[in-house]
């Protein structure tokens, strides 16, 4: 997910996450998973605010060949 910098801070990310959660619940999903760049603290904060937590799993390898994406997940049982 990417939000244009001019729209950041206006709730667009919140609305997108909420829409994806509704869509997933309607289709019977029980968990949402995502990967985020480890240095993207704004996105990480947004996801944590919506109940996502770090899974501890290694994400995809980054272009530097050393770092990995951060994998996060959220249970949809309470949504």
N, C-alpha and C positions, 0 to 999 in steps of 0.2 A: 504494500500500500504506500502511496506517495501523495502528499498534499502539497500543492503549490505554496511556496513561501508567503505569497501575499494573502493566502487564506488561513495560514496557521494561526492558532490561538483563538479562532472563532467558533470552535466546536465541530468543524468538519470531520476531523479524525474520530471524535466521539460518535458522531452520527454514522460514519462508515462502519465502525466496529459494531455498534448496536444493530445495524442492518444485517451485517454478516452473521451475527449471533442469531437473530430471528430466522434468517434463511436456513442456517444450519439446524436449528431446533425443529423447524417445520419439516425437515428431511430426515429427522431421527438421529442426528449426530449427537454424541455424548461428550465430545472433547474438541476444542479448537486448538490447533498448533500453529506456530509461526516461527520464522527465523528473522533475526534482526542483526544488523551490524553491531559489533560489540561497543563501538564508540558513539553510537547514536543514542545519547542519553535522553533526548526529547522523546523519541519514539518509545524507548524503554519505559520511561515515566508514564506515558500515555497507556501503554499496555498493562503496566502494573496497576494503574488506577482502575482498569477494567477487570482486574482479577487474574491476570496472567502471571505465572511464576516461572522461574528458570527451571528447566528440567534436569540440568546437569549433563545432558547429552551433547556430544560434539556435533556442531552444525557443519555445513559445507565449508570446505577449505577456501580461504580468502585468496585473492590474487597474489598476495605476497608469499604464498606457499607455506606459511607458518600459522597464522591466526585462523580462527574459525568463527562462523556465525554463532550467535547466541540463540538457542532454541528455547522457546517459552510455550506454555500450554495453559489452558483454562478448562475446567470441568463445566459442562453445560447443565448439569443435574439441577442446579438451583436457579437457572435462568427462566 
